Amino acid sequence: MLDRRNLILGSGAALAGAGLIAPGRALAAGTQIALPQDVSTERRNTVTAAPTRARLVALTFDDGPHPRLTPQLLDLLKARRVRATFFVIGRNVARYPDIVKRMVDEGHEIGNHTWRHPVLSQLGTASVLRELDRTSEAVYRAVQRIPVTMRPPYGALSASQRAMVAREREMPTILWSVDPEDWRRPGAEVVASRIVGRARPGAIILSHDIHAPTVRAMPAAIDGLSEAGYRFATVSMILGQRDWSKLRWRLPGAARVSD
Protein backbone atom coordinates (compact mmCIF):
# COMPACT_ATOMS: atom_id res chain seq x y z
CA MET A 1 0.00 0.00 0.00
CA LEU A 2 1.07 3.62 -0.43
CA ASP A 3 2.45 5.46 2.59
CA ARG A 4 0.86 8.68 1.32
CA ARG A 5 -2.74 8.20 0.21
CA ASN A 6 -2.89 11.39 -1.79
CA LEU A 7 -0.06 10.42 -4.10
CA ILE A 8 0.05 12.92 -6.95
CA LEU A 9 1.48 11.66 -10.21
CA GLY A 10 2.13 13.41 -13.50
CA SER A 11 -1.48 13.23 -14.68
CA GLY A 12 -2.79 15.13 -11.67
CA ALA A 13 -4.69 12.05 -10.44
CA ALA A 14 -4.89 11.27 -6.75
CA LEU A 15 -4.49 7.51 -6.65
CA ALA A 16 -6.15 5.23 -4.16
CA GLY A 17 -4.68 1.98 -2.83
CA ALA A 18 -4.92 -1.14 -4.96
CA GLY A 19 -6.09 -4.55 -3.74
CA LEU A 20 -5.92 -7.98 -5.32
CA ILE A 21 -8.96 -9.58 -6.94
CA ALA A 22 -8.99 -12.73 -9.02
CA PRO A 23 -8.92 -12.06 -12.79
CA GLY A 24 -11.68 -12.72 -15.25
CA ARG A 25 -15.11 -11.26 -15.96
CA ALA A 26 -18.31 -12.15 -17.74
CA LEU A 27 -20.32 -9.90 -20.04
CA ALA A 28 -22.91 -8.29 -17.80
CA ALA A 29 -26.40 -9.64 -18.35
CA GLY A 30 -28.12 -7.76 -21.15
CA THR A 31 -25.03 -5.63 -21.82
CA GLN A 32 -23.47 -5.28 -25.25
CA ILE A 33 -20.41 -3.41 -26.42
CA ALA A 34 -21.49 -0.32 -28.33
CA LEU A 35 -20.54 3.30 -28.93
CA PRO A 36 -22.51 5.81 -26.83
CA GLN A 37 -25.35 7.37 -28.80
CA ASP A 38 -24.24 10.85 -27.77
CA VAL A 39 -20.64 10.41 -28.88
CA SER A 40 -20.94 12.87 -31.77
CA THR A 41 -22.13 15.72 -29.55
CA GLU A 42 -18.76 16.44 -27.93
CA ARG A 43 -15.39 15.67 -29.43
CA ARG A 44 -12.74 17.09 -27.13
CA ASN A 45 -13.17 14.49 -24.39
CA THR A 46 -13.93 11.52 -26.62
CA VAL A 47 -12.02 9.94 -29.49
CA THR A 48 -13.29 7.31 -31.91
CA ALA A 49 -10.62 7.73 -34.62
CA ALA A 50 -7.66 9.94 -35.47
CA PRO A 51 -8.25 12.90 -37.82
CA THR A 52 -5.68 11.90 -40.42
CA ARG A 53 -5.55 10.94 -44.06
CA ALA A 54 -2.43 8.88 -43.51
CA ARG A 55 -2.89 5.13 -43.79
CA LEU A 56 -2.27 4.70 -40.10
CA VAL A 57 -4.29 2.57 -37.66
CA ALA A 58 -4.18 1.75 -33.95
CA LEU A 59 -4.73 -1.82 -32.79
CA THR A 60 -6.22 -1.86 -29.28
CA PHE A 61 -6.83 -4.83 -27.00
CA ASP A 62 -9.16 -4.79 -23.99
CA ASP A 63 -9.65 -6.79 -20.79
CA GLY A 64 -6.21 -8.31 -20.24
CA PRO A 65 -3.65 -9.18 -19.38
CA HIS A 66 -4.54 -12.84 -19.82
CA PRO A 67 -1.87 -15.20 -18.45
CA ARG A 68 -1.75 -17.40 -21.55
CA LEU A 69 -3.22 -15.48 -24.48
CA THR A 70 -1.60 -12.09 -23.95
CA PRO A 71 1.95 -13.48 -24.12
CA GLN A 72 1.00 -15.28 -27.34
CA LEU A 73 -0.28 -12.01 -28.77
CA LEU A 74 2.87 -10.19 -27.68
CA ASP A 75 4.97 -12.81 -29.46
CA LEU A 76 3.25 -12.25 -32.79
CA LEU A 77 3.23 -8.45 -32.43
CA LYS A 78 6.97 -8.56 -31.76
CA ALA A 79 7.57 -10.81 -34.76
CA ARG A 80 5.75 -8.33 -37.01
CA ARG A 81 7.20 -5.22 -35.30
CA VAL A 82 3.75 -3.89 -34.51
CA ARG A 83 3.04 -1.64 -31.54
CA ALA A 84 -0.42 -1.71 -29.99
CA THR A 85 -2.37 -0.27 -27.07
CA PHE A 86 -3.64 -2.46 -24.25
CA PHE A 87 -6.58 -1.22 -22.20
CA VAL A 88 -6.01 -3.29 -19.09
CA ILE A 89 -8.22 -4.28 -16.17
CA GLY A 90 -6.57 -3.25 -12.93
CA ARG A 91 -7.15 -6.46 -11.00
CA ASN A 92 -5.52 -8.40 -13.83
CA VAL A 93 -2.56 -6.03 -13.80
CA ALA A 94 -2.14 -6.66 -10.07
CA ARG A 95 -2.13 -10.40 -10.69
CA TYR A 96 0.15 -10.40 -13.77
CA PRO A 97 2.46 -7.37 -13.48
CA ASP A 98 5.27 -9.11 -15.38
CA ILE A 99 3.09 -9.31 -18.49
CA VAL A 100 2.37 -5.59 -18.26
CA LYS A 101 6.06 -4.91 -17.86
CA ARG A 102 6.73 -6.92 -21.00
CA MET A 103 4.12 -4.88 -22.88
CA VAL A 104 5.89 -1.66 -21.99
CA ASP A 105 9.38 -3.07 -22.58
CA GLU A 106 8.31 -3.98 -26.12
CA GLY A 107 6.96 -0.52 -26.90
CA HIS A 108 3.23 -0.93 -26.34
CA GLU A 109 0.99 1.60 -24.64
CA ILE A 110 -1.10 0.91 -21.55
CA GLY A 111 -4.58 2.40 -21.20
CA ASN A 112 -6.98 2.30 -18.26
CA HIS A 113 -9.97 -0.05 -18.56
CA THR A 114 -11.10 0.16 -14.90
CA TRP A 115 -10.39 -2.12 -11.96
CA ARG A 116 -13.19 -4.68 -12.24
CA HIS A 117 -14.92 -3.96 -15.59
CA PRO A 118 -18.25 -2.50 -14.36
CA VAL A 119 -20.84 -0.59 -16.37
CA LEU A 120 -19.55 2.88 -15.47
CA SER A 121 -22.67 4.67 -16.66
CA GLN A 122 -24.50 3.06 -13.74
CA LEU A 123 -22.00 4.38 -11.16
CA GLY A 124 -21.60 7.71 -9.41
CA THR A 125 -18.61 10.00 -9.79
CA ALA A 126 -16.70 8.70 -6.75
CA SER A 127 -17.07 5.09 -7.87
CA VAL A 128 -15.96 5.87 -11.43
CA LEU A 129 -12.85 7.65 -10.19
CA ARG A 130 -12.08 4.85 -7.75
CA GLU A 131 -12.21 2.31 -10.60
CA LEU A 132 -9.76 4.40 -12.62
CA ASP A 133 -7.46 5.30 -9.75
CA ARG A 134 -7.01 1.73 -8.51
CA THR A 135 -6.06 0.69 -12.03
CA SER A 136 -3.65 3.58 -12.51
CA GLU A 137 -1.91 2.67 -9.29
CA ALA A 138 -1.66 -1.00 -10.29
CA VAL A 139 -0.08 0.01 -13.60
CA TYR A 140 2.29 2.37 -11.81
CA ARG A 141 3.38 -0.39 -9.47
CA ALA A 142 4.12 -2.63 -12.45
CA VAL A 143 5.91 -0.21 -14.79
CA GLN A 144 6.40 3.13 -12.96
CA ARG A 145 4.16 4.91 -15.44
CA ILE A 146 0.44 5.57 -15.47
CA PRO A 147 -2.15 5.48 -18.26
CA VAL A 148 -2.98 8.77 -19.95
CA THR A 149 -6.13 7.47 -21.66
CA MET A 150 -9.10 5.37 -20.60
CA ARG A 151 -11.71 3.20 -22.27
CA PRO A 152 -15.01 2.47 -20.51
CA PRO A 153 -16.15 -1.17 -20.43
CA TYR A 154 -18.85 -1.76 -23.05
CA GLY A 155 -18.35 1.84 -24.22
CA ALA A 156 -20.77 2.79 -21.44
CA LEU A 157 -19.94 6.29 -20.23
CA SER A 158 -22.20 9.32 -20.59
CA ALA A 159 -21.11 12.63 -22.08
CA SER A 160 -21.13 14.28 -18.65
CA GLN A 161 -19.05 11.43 -17.21
CA ARG A 162 -16.54 11.66 -20.05
CA ALA A 163 -16.19 15.38 -19.40
CA MET A 164 -15.74 14.67 -15.68
CA VAL A 165 -12.99 12.11 -16.29
CA ALA A 166 -11.16 14.52 -18.58
CA ARG A 167 -11.47 17.29 -16.00
CA GLU A 168 -10.65 15.29 -12.87
CA ARG A 169 -8.07 12.84 -14.24
CA GLU A 170 -6.92 14.48 -17.48
CA MET A 171 -7.72 11.33 -19.45
CA PRO A 172 -9.67 11.41 -22.72
CA THR A 173 -12.09 8.57 -23.38
CA ILE A 174 -10.79 6.41 -26.23
CA LEU A 175 -13.52 4.51 -28.04
CA TRP A 176 -13.17 2.98 -31.52
CA SER A 177 -14.15 3.23 -35.18
CA VAL A 178 -13.79 -0.49 -36.02
CA ASP A 179 -15.47 -3.20 -33.96
CA PRO A 180 -15.03 -6.68 -35.44
CA GLU A 181 -17.35 -7.96 -32.70
CA ASP A 182 -14.79 -10.50 -31.60
CA TRP A 183 -16.60 -10.54 -28.25
CA ARG A 184 -19.41 -12.42 -30.04
CA ARG A 185 -16.87 -15.18 -30.90
CA PRO A 186 -17.56 -15.28 -34.67
CA GLY A 187 -14.27 -17.08 -35.38
CA ALA A 188 -10.75 -16.00 -36.28
CA GLU A 189 -11.32 -15.70 -40.04
CA VAL A 190 -14.37 -13.48 -39.57
CA VAL A 191 -12.57 -11.25 -37.07
CA ALA A 192 -9.58 -10.78 -39.38
CA SER A 193 -11.81 -10.10 -42.40
CA ARG A 194 -13.85 -7.49 -40.55
CA ILE A 195 -10.76 -5.68 -39.28
CA VAL A 196 -9.17 -5.47 -42.72
CA GLY A 197 -12.42 -4.65 -44.51
CA ARG A 198 -13.53 -1.91 -42.14
CA ALA A 199 -10.20 -0.15 -41.62
CA ARG A 200 -9.87 3.46 -42.72
CA PRO A 201 -7.06 6.01 -42.24
CA GLY A 202 -6.90 6.92 -38.55
CA ALA A 203 -8.96 3.92 -37.45
CA ILE A 204 -8.91 2.78 -33.84
CA ILE A 205 -9.59 -0.95 -33.88
CA LEU A 206 -11.32 -2.63 -30.93
CA SER A 207 -10.45 -6.21 -29.97
CA HIS A 208 -9.91 -8.34 -26.87
CA ASP A 209 -6.82 -10.31 -25.89
CA ILE A 210 -8.84 -12.61 -23.62
CA HIS A 211 -10.34 -14.52 -26.59
CA ALA A 212 -8.25 -17.21 -28.30
CA PRO A 213 -9.89 -16.70 -31.73
CA THR A 214 -8.97 -13.02 -31.59
CA VAL A 215 -5.32 -13.85 -31.01
CA ARG A 216 -5.46 -16.38 -33.86
CA ALA A 217 -7.00 -13.68 -36.09
CA MET A 218 -4.19 -11.21 -35.61
CA PRO A 219 -1.59 -12.59 -38.07
CA ALA A 220 -4.09 -12.45 -40.95
CA ALA A 221 -5.46 -9.09 -39.79
CA ILE A 222 -2.02 -7.49 -39.47
CA ASP A 223 -0.78 -8.95 -42.73
CA GLY A 224 -3.94 -7.84 -44.51
CA LEU A 225 -3.66 -4.31 -43.20
CA SER A 226 0.01 -4.16 -44.11
CA GLU A 227 -0.72 -5.36 -47.64
CA ALA A 228 -3.34 -2.60 -47.92
CA GLY A 229 -0.65 -0.05 -47.09
CA TYR A 230 -1.49 0.59 -43.44
CA ARG A 231 1.07 1.25 -40.72
CA PHE A 232 0.53 0.76 -37.01
CA ALA A 233 0.76 3.15 -34.06
CA THR A 234 -0.24 3.31 -30.43
CA VAL A 235 -3.23 5.44 -29.49
CA SER A 236 -1.11 8.34 -28.26
CA MET A 237 1.01 8.27 -31.38
CA ILE A 238 -1.91 8.09 -33.81
CA LEU A 239 -3.38 11.13 -32.07
CA GLY A 240 -0.12 13.02 -32.52
CA GLN A 241 0.85 12.91 -28.85
CA ARG A 242 4.12 11.92 -27.21
CA ASP A 243 5.21 8.31 -27.35
CA TRP A 244 3.75 6.90 -24.13
CA SER A 245 6.47 4.27 -23.78
CA LYS A 246 9.07 7.05 -23.44
CA LEU A 247 7.35 8.70 -20.47
CA ARG A 248 9.00 8.36 -17.08
CA TRP A 249 6.76 8.96 -14.09
CA ARG A 250 8.52 9.58 -10.78
CA LEU A 251 7.16 9.36 -7.27
CA PRO A 252 7.28 12.59 -5.26
CA GLY A 253 10.18 12.60 -2.81
CA ALA A 254 7.97 12.33 0.27
CA ALA A 255 6.07 9.31 -1.00
CA ARG A 256 7.28 5.79 -1.53
CA VAL A 257 5.80 2.39 -2.28
CA SER A 258 6.53 -0.18 0.40
CA ASP A 259 6.89 -3.89 -0.23
C-alpha positions as CSV (number, residue, x, y, z in Angstrom):
1,M,0.0,0.0,0.0
2,L,1.1,3.6,-0.4
3,D,2.5,5.5,2.6
4,R,0.9,8.7,1.3
5,R,-2.7,8.2,0.2
6,N,-2.9,11.4,-1.8
7,L,-0.1,10.4,-4.1
8,I,0.1,12.9,-6.9
9,L,1.5,11.7,-10.2
10,G,2.1,13.4,-13.5
11,S,-1.5,13.2,-14.7
12,G,-2.8,15.1,-11.7
13,A,-4.7,12.0,-10.4
14,A,-4.9,11.3,-6.7
15,L,-4.5,7.5,-6.6
16,A,-6.1,5.2,-4.2
17,G,-4.7,2.0,-2.8
18,A,-4.9,-1.1,-5.0
19,G,-6.1,-4.5,-3.7
20,L,-5.9,-8.0,-5.3
21,I,-9.0,-9.6,-6.9
22,A,-9.0,-12.7,-9.0
23,P,-8.9,-12.1,-12.8
24,G,-11.7,-12.7,-15.2
25,R,-15.1,-11.3,-16.0
26,A,-18.3,-12.2,-17.7
27,L,-20.3,-9.9,-20.0
28,A,-22.9,-8.3,-17.8
29,A,-26.4,-9.6,-18.3
30,G,-28.1,-7.8,-21.1
31,T,-25.0,-5.6,-21.8
32,Q,-23.5,-5.3,-25.2
33,I,-20.4,-3.4,-26.4
34,A,-21.5,-0.3,-28.3
35,L,-20.5,3.3,-28.9
36,P,-22.5,5.8,-26.8
37,Q,-25.4,7.4,-28.8
38,D,-24.2,10.8,-27.8
39,V,-20.6,10.4,-28.9
40,S,-20.9,12.9,-31.8
41,T,-22.1,15.7,-29.5
42,E,-18.8,16.4,-27.9
43,R,-15.4,15.7,-29.4
44,R,-12.7,17.1,-27.1
45,N,-13.2,14.5,-24.4
46,T,-13.9,11.5,-26.6
47,V,-12.0,9.9,-29.5
48,T,-13.3,7.3,-31.9
49,A,-10.6,7.7,-34.6
50,A,-7.7,9.9,-35.5
51,P,-8.2,12.9,-37.8
52,T,-5.7,11.9,-40.4
53,R,-5.6,10.9,-44.1
54,A,-2.4,8.9,-43.5
55,R,-2.9,5.1,-43.8
56,L,-2.3,4.7,-40.1
57,V,-4.3,2.6,-37.7
58,A,-4.2,1.8,-33.9
59,L,-4.7,-1.8,-32.8
60,T,-6.2,-1.9,-29.3
61,F,-6.8,-4.8,-27.0
62,D,-9.2,-4.8,-24.0
63,D,-9.7,-6.8,-20.8
64,G,-6.2,-8.3,-20.2
65,P,-3.7,-9.2,-19.4
66,H,-4.5,-12.8,-19.8
67,P,-1.9,-15.2,-18.4
68,R,-1.7,-17.4,-21.6
69,L,-3.2,-15.5,-24.5
70,T,-1.6,-12.1,-23.9
71,P,2.0,-13.5,-24.1
72,Q,1.0,-15.3,-27.3
73,L,-0.3,-12.0,-28.8
74,L,2.9,-10.2,-27.7
75,D,5.0,-12.8,-29.5
76,L,3.2,-12.2,-32.8
77,L,3.2,-8.5,-32.4
78,K,7.0,-8.6,-31.8
79,A,7.6,-10.8,-34.8
80,R,5.7,-8.3,-37.0
81,R,7.2,-5.2,-35.3
82,V,3.7,-3.9,-34.5
83,R,3.0,-1.6,-31.5
84,A,-0.4,-1.7,-30.0
85,T,-2.4,-0.3,-27.1
86,F,-3.6,-2.5,-24.2
87,F,-6.6,-1.2,-22.2
88,V,-6.0,-3.3,-19.1
89,I,-8.2,-4.3,-16.2
90,G,-6.6,-3.3,-12.9
91,R,-7.2,-6.5,-11.0
92,N,-5.5,-8.4,-13.8
93,V,-2.6,-6.0,-13.8
94,A,-2.1,-6.7,-10.1
95,R,-2.1,-10.4,-10.7
96,Y,0.1,-10.4,-13.8
97,P,2.5,-7.4,-13.5
98,D,5.3,-9.1,-15.4
99,I,3.1,-9.3,-18.5
100,V,2.4,-5.6,-18.3
101,K,6.1,-4.9,-17.9
102,R,6.7,-6.9,-21.0
103,M,4.1,-4.9,-22.9
104,V,5.9,-1.7,-22.0
105,D,9.4,-3.1,-22.6
106,E,8.3,-4.0,-26.1
107,G,7.0,-0.5,-26.9
108,H,3.2,-0.9,-26.3
109,E,1.0,1.6,-24.6
110,I,-1.1,0.9,-21.5
111,G,-4.6,2.4,-21.2
112,N,-7.0,2.3,-18.3
113,H,-10.0,-0.1,-18.6
114,T,-11.1,0.2,-14.9
115,W,-10.4,-2.1,-12.0
116,R,-13.2,-4.7,-12.2
117,H,-14.9,-4.0,-15.6
118,P,-18.2,-2.5,-14.4
119,V,-20.8,-0.6,-16.4
120,L,-19.5,2.9,-15.5
121,S,-22.7,4.7,-16.7
122,Q,-24.5,3.1,-13.7
123,L,-22.0,4.4,-11.2
124,G,-21.6,7.7,-9.4
125,T,-18.6,10.0,-9.8
126,A,-16.7,8.7,-6.7
127,S,-17.1,5.1,-7.9
128,V,-16.0,5.9,-11.4
129,L,-12.8,7.7,-10.2
130,R,-12.1,4.9,-7.7
131,E,-12.2,2.3,-10.6
132,L,-9.8,4.4,-12.6
133,D,-7.5,5.3,-9.7
134,R,-7.0,1.7,-8.5
135,T,-6.1,0.7,-12.0
136,S,-3.7,3.6,-12.5
137,E,-1.9,2.7,-9.3
138,A,-1.7,-1.0,-10.3
139,V,-0.1,0.0,-13.6
140,Y,2.3,2.4,-11.8
141,R,3.4,-0.4,-9.5
142,A,4.1,-2.6,-12.4
143,V,5.9,-0.2,-14.8
144,Q,6.4,3.1,-13.0
145,R,4.2,4.9,-15.4
146,I,0.4,5.6,-15.5
147,P,-2.2,5.5,-18.3
148,V,-3.0,8.8,-20.0
149,T,-6.1,7.5,-21.7
150,M,-9.1,5.4,-20.6
151,R,-11.7,3.2,-22.3
152,P,-15.0,2.5,-20.5
153,P,-16.2,-1.2,-20.4
154,Y,-18.9,-1.8,-23.0
155,G,-18.3,1.8,-24.2
156,A,-20.8,2.8,-21.4
157,L,-19.9,6.3,-20.2
158,S,-22.2,9.3,-20.6
159,A,-21.1,12.6,-22.1
160,S,-21.1,14.3,-18.7
161,Q,-19.0,11.4,-17.2
162,R,-16.5,11.7,-20.1
163,A,-16.2,15.4,-19.4
164,M,-15.7,14.7,-15.7
165,V,-13.0,12.1,-16.3
166,A,-11.2,14.5,-18.6
167,R,-11.5,17.3,-16.0
168,E,-10.6,15.3,-12.9
169,R,-8.1,12.8,-14.2
170,E,-6.9,14.5,-17.5
171,M,-7.7,11.3,-19.5
172,P,-9.7,11.4,-22.7
173,T,-12.1,8.6,-23.4
174,I,-10.8,6.4,-26.2
175,L,-13.5,4.5,-28.0
176,W,-13.2,3.0,-31.5
177,S,-14.1,3.2,-35.2
178,V,-13.8,-0.5,-36.0
179,D,-15.5,-3.2,-34.0
180,P,-15.0,-6.7,-35.4
181,E,-17.4,-8.0,-32.7
182,D,-14.8,-10.5,-31.6
183,W,-16.6,-10.5,-28.3
184,R,-19.4,-12.4,-30.0
185,R,-16.9,-15.2,-30.9
186,P,-17.6,-15.3,-34.7
187,G,-14.3,-17.1,-35.4
188,A,-10.7,-16.0,-36.3
189,E,-11.3,-15.7,-40.0
190,V,-14.4,-13.5,-39.6
191,V,-12.6,-11.2,-37.1
192,A,-9.6,-10.8,-39.4
193,S,-11.8,-10.1,-42.4
194,R,-13.8,-7.5,-40.5
195,I,-10.8,-5.7,-39.3
196,V,-9.2,-5.5,-42.7
197,G,-12.4,-4.6,-44.5
198,R,-13.5,-1.9,-42.1
199,A,-10.2,-0.2,-41.6
200,R,-9.9,3.5,-42.7
201,P,-7.1,6.0,-42.2
202,G,-6.9,6.9,-38.6
203,A,-9.0,3.9,-37.4
204,I,-8.9,2.8,-33.8
205,I,-9.6,-1.0,-33.9
206,L,-11.3,-2.6,-30.9
207,S,-10.5,-6.2,-30.0
208,H,-9.9,-8.3,-26.9
209,D,-6.8,-10.3,-25.9
210,I,-8.8,-12.6,-23.6
211,H,-10.3,-14.5,-26.6
212,A,-8.2,-17.2,-28.3
213,P,-9.9,-16.7,-31.7
214,T,-9.0,-13.0,-31.6
215,V,-5.3,-13.8,-31.0
216,R,-5.5,-16.4,-33.9
217,A,-7.0,-13.7,-36.1
218,M,-4.2,-11.2,-35.6
219,P,-1.6,-12.6,-38.1
220,A,-4.1,-12.5,-40.9
221,A,-5.5,-9.1,-39.8
222,I,-2.0,-7.5,-39.5
223,D,-0.8,-8.9,-42.7
224,G,-3.9,-7.8,-44.5
225,L,-3.7,-4.3,-43.2
226,S,0.0,-4.2,-44.1
227,E,-0.7,-5.4,-47.6
228,A,-3.3,-2.6,-47.9
229,G,-0.6,-0.1,-47.1
230,Y,-1.5,0.6,-43.4
231,R,1.1,1.2,-40.7
232,F,0.5,0.8,-37.0
233,A,0.8,3.2,-34.1
234,T,-0.2,3.3,-30.4
235,V,-3.2,5.4,-29.5
236,S,-1.1,8.3,-28.3
237,M,1.0,8.3,-31.4
238,I,-1.9,8.1,-33.8
239,L,-3.4,11.1,-32.1
240,G,-0.1,13.0,-32.5
241,Q,0.8,12.9,-28.9
242,R,4.1,11.9,-27.2
243,D,5.2,8.3,-27.4
244,W,3.7,6.9,-24.1
245,S,6.5,4.3,-23.8
246,K,9.1,7.1,-23.4
247,L,7.3,8.7,-20.5
248,R,9.0,8.4,-17.1
249,W,6.8,9.0,-14.1
250,R,8.5,9.6,-10.8
251,L,7.2,9.4,-7.3
252,P,7.3,12.6,-5.3
253,G,10.2,12.6,-2.8
254,A,8.0,12.3,0.3
255,A,6.1,9.3,-1.0
256,R,7.3,5.8,-1.5
257,V,5.8,2.4,-2.3
258,S,6.5,-0.2,0.4
259,D,6.9,-3.9,-0.2
